[in-house]
Amino acid sequence: MGWWMIVRIAGRALTRNKMRSFLTMLGIIIGVAAVITMVALGTGAQTSIQNSIAALGSNTITISAGSVTSGGVRTGAFGSSRLTVEDARAIAQHVHHLAAVTPLTQNGSQVVFQEQNWATNILGVNQDYQIIRNWSVASGRFLQEDDIRASAKVCVLGSVVADQLFPNQDPLGQTVRIGRVPVRVVGVLTSKGEASFGPSQDDVVVVPYSTAMRRLFNSTYLRNITASAASEDSVTPAVEEISRLLRERHRLGEKDEDDFTVRTQAEFAQTAAQSTQVFTMLLGGIASVSLLVGGIGIMNIMLVSVTERIREIGIRMALGARGSDILRQFLVEAMMLSLLGGVLGVALAWVLTEVGSRFMPMPLQISPGSVVLAFAFSAGVGIFFGLYPAVSASRLDPIQALRHE
């Protein structure tokens, strides 16, 4: 019996009971759609996080206060109080692979203007922060060197803060209160858009670091220094020079651990990629369980079909059909159920991702690999779970089958 004939016979057998065939395929449809959608969710999260990291600048280097050991106890990250403004100045002066350097101190605070108030993140930086972040101003100006030197009570608002405090007026020249300190608005930043994680990038108020440390937070040390390498090729030598310079300035011996941490955006991107890959694999693994459930449904319905068609099988064998023909017929039926379910599952996944992208802050991206994998897995499920019923049908005794009522 040829393959085309087997496919036609299998198709007629499946359309004989359309509702049962559809309900059998439903498990595969849901399983394939779940796998593709979950992988699309993980891929979209990964892309969104990578884009957010890239927006910070691919050449960005972050120097953070590290942990120290005091009385045999580790303080953890940012436990050291030895990272200072003088360190930032030394890095800017002596590390030759850098394009810009800024001290960075930050804290949360309430910002008030007349009847409006807004809790936001206060960043204390210098004029180089605009270069490092490649962040232009929508109106007014950014911080200047004179503002830093004079610890001027001025600020630049992120677009979110500007919209919240000044919904119907121009914020330039207005005075807002950060905590109890009045500061004058000299600029408004352009919108960077929503961040993939953490608060919005635009929900920020930028002030001179000297103002933040002396007038707002009363701090004498930094948690971070942010720098930008002159080029991507300069990142590695810059990191080495920064580490060597800070060890000399902090008078650390050869056996002493660093009391600071130097990280690059490439390291952040790699860490985020690894985390989201694990997240994507976890989601795909959980969703694939529904494919196995769908496969069990196929096996169940095929066993029922074999039982219902024992007499038909006996007649075919009596007319010359071999056991291999019967095996291929039932195996093709199982594969048709799984493959058609796979096609409908891919279509359902496309609809779900399109709808989900409209309501989620990140795009859901269907990768060709996930479609191929889900489709191949559904075909494998059809073969695996359809094999036992097909073998059972092919081994029936023709005489006993003809006698079956």
WOQUI-V445820 format. One record per residue. RES is the residue in one small letter. NEAR is the number of other C-alpha atoms within 8 Angstrom. D_FIRST is the distance of its C-alpha to the first C-alpha in whole Angstrom. Layout:
res = <RES/RES>
near = <NEAR/NEAR>
d_first = <D_FIRST/D_FIRST>
This chain:
res = <m/g/w/w/m/i/v/r/i/a/g/r/a/l/t/r/n/k/m/r/s/f/l/t/m/l/g/i/i/i/g/v/a/a/v/i/t/m/v/a/l/g/t/g/a/q/t/s/i/q/n/s/i/a/a/l/g/s/n/t/i/t/i/s/a/g/s/v/t/s/g/g/v/r/t/g/a/f/g/s/s/r/l/t/v/e/d/a/r/a/i/a/q/h/v/h/h/l/a/a/v/t/p/l/t/q/n/g/s/q/v/v/f/q/e/q/n/w/a/t/n/i/l/g/v/n/q/d/y/q/i/i/r/n/w/s/v/a/s/g/r/f/l/q/e/d/d/i/r/a/s/a/k/v/c/v/l/g/s/v/v/a/d/q/l/f/p/n/q/d/p/l/g/q/t/v/r/i/g/r/v/p/v/r/v/v/g/v/l/t/s/k/g/e/a/s/f/g/p/s/q/d/d/v/v/v/v/p/y/s/t/a/m/r/r/l/f/n/s/t/y/l/r/n/i/t/a/s/a/a/s/e/d/s/v/t/p/a/v/e/e/i/s/r/l/l/r/e/r/h/r/l/g/e/k/d/e/d/d/f/t/v/r/t/q/a/e/f/a/q/t/a/a/q/s/t/q/v/f/t/m/l/l/g/g/i/a/s/v/s/l/l/v/g/g/i/g/i/m/n/i/m/l/v/s/v/t/e/r/i/r/e/i/g/i/r/m/a/l/g/a/r/g/s/d/i/l/r/q/f/l/v/e/a/m/m/l/s/l/l/g/g/v/l/g/v/a/l/a/w/v/l/t/e/v/g/s/r/f/m/p/m/p/l/q/i/s/p/g/s/v/v/l/a/f/a/f/s/a/g/v/g/i/f/f/g/l/y/p/a/v/s/a/s/r/l/d/p/i/q/a/l/r/h/e>
near = <6/5/6/6/8/13/11/8/9/12/9/8/9/10/8/6/8/8/6/7/11/8/8/13/14/10/14/17/15/11/16/17/13/13/15/15/14/12/15/13/12/13/15/12/13/12/8/11/12/11/8/10/12/9/8/10/12/10/12/13/14/12/11/12/17/13/13/10/8/7/4/5/6/8/11/8/8/11/10/13/10/9/13/10/9/6/10/12/8/9/11/11/7/6/11/7/10/13/8/12/15/13/14/13/13/8/8/8/10/10/12/13/10/5/5/8/11/10/8/12/11/12/14/16/14/13/11/10/11/10/9/15/9/7/9/7/11/8/8/9/9/10/12/8/8/7/12/14/8/6/11/10/10/11/14/15/13/16/12/9/14/12/8/10/11/9/7/4/5/5/9/10/7/7/9/11/11/12/9/5/8/9/11/11/15/12/14/17/14/10/7/6/7/9/10/10/5/5/7/8/10/13/12/13/13/12/15/16/15/11/14/14/13/11/9/10/8/8/7/7/9/15/11/12/13/13/13/13/15/10/7/8/5/11/14/7/8/13/10/8/9/10/9/8/9/9/11/8/8/7/6/11/6/4/5/6/5/8/10/11/10/10/9/11/14/7/8/10/10/8/8/11/10/8/8/12/11/8/9/13/9/8/12/13/9/8/12/12/9/13/15/10/9/14/14/9/10/16/13/8/9/12/9/8/8/10/7/7/8/12/12/9/12/15/11/9/11/8/6/6/10/8/9/7/11/13/12/10/13/14/13/11/13/15/12/9/13/16/12/9/13/15/10/9/14/13/9/10/13/10/8/9/13/9/8/10/11/6/6/7/7/9/11/14/9/13/9/6/6/11/11/8/8/12/12/8/8/15/12/8/13/17/11/8/13/16/9/9/13/14/9/8/13/12/7/9/7/11/7/9/14/11/7/7/3>
d_first = <0/4/7/9/7/7/11/11/11/13/15/16/16/19/21/21/24/25/28/27/24/27/29/27/27/30/31/29/31/34/33/32/35/38/37/37/40/42/41/43/46/46/46/48/51/51/51/54/56/55/57/60/61/60/63/65/65/63/67/68/70/71/74/74/76/75/76/79/80/83/84/81/79/76/77/73/73/75/78/80/83/84/82/84/85/87/84/82/85/85/81/82/84/83/79/79/75/75/76/77/78/79/80/78/79/77/78/77/80/81/81/84/85/87/85/82/81/77/76/75/75/78/77/80/80/82/81/78/76/75/74/72/70/70/71/73/76/75/79/82/82/81/83/86/87/91/89/88/91/93/91/91/90/87/83/80/78/74/72/71/75/77/75/75/79/80/77/80/82/82/83/84/88/87/88/86/87/85/86/90/90/90/88/88/85/85/81/77/74/71/68/66/63/62/61/58/60/64/66/66/67/69/71/74/77/79/82/84/84/87/88/85/86/90/90/87/85/89/86/88/84/81/77/76/76/74/74/72/71/72/68/65/66/70/68/68/72/73/72/73/76/77/76/79/81/81/81/84/85/85/86/83/83/81/80/80/77/76/78/76/72/71/67/66/63/61/61/61/58/56/57/56/52/52/53/50/47/48/48/45/43/44/43/40/40/41/39/35/36/35/32/31/32/30/27/29/28/24/24/26/24/21/23/24/21/19/22/22/19/19/19/16/14/16/15/11/12/14/12/10/8/9/11/9/6/10/12/10/10/13/14/13/15/18/18/18/21/23/22/23/26/27/27/30/32/32/34/36/37/38/40/42/43/44/46/47/49/51/53/53/55/53/50/46/44/40/39/36/36/36/33/31/32/31/28/27/28/26/23/24/25/22/20/23/23/20/19/21/20/16/17/19/16/14/17/18/19/18/21/23/20/21/24/24/26>
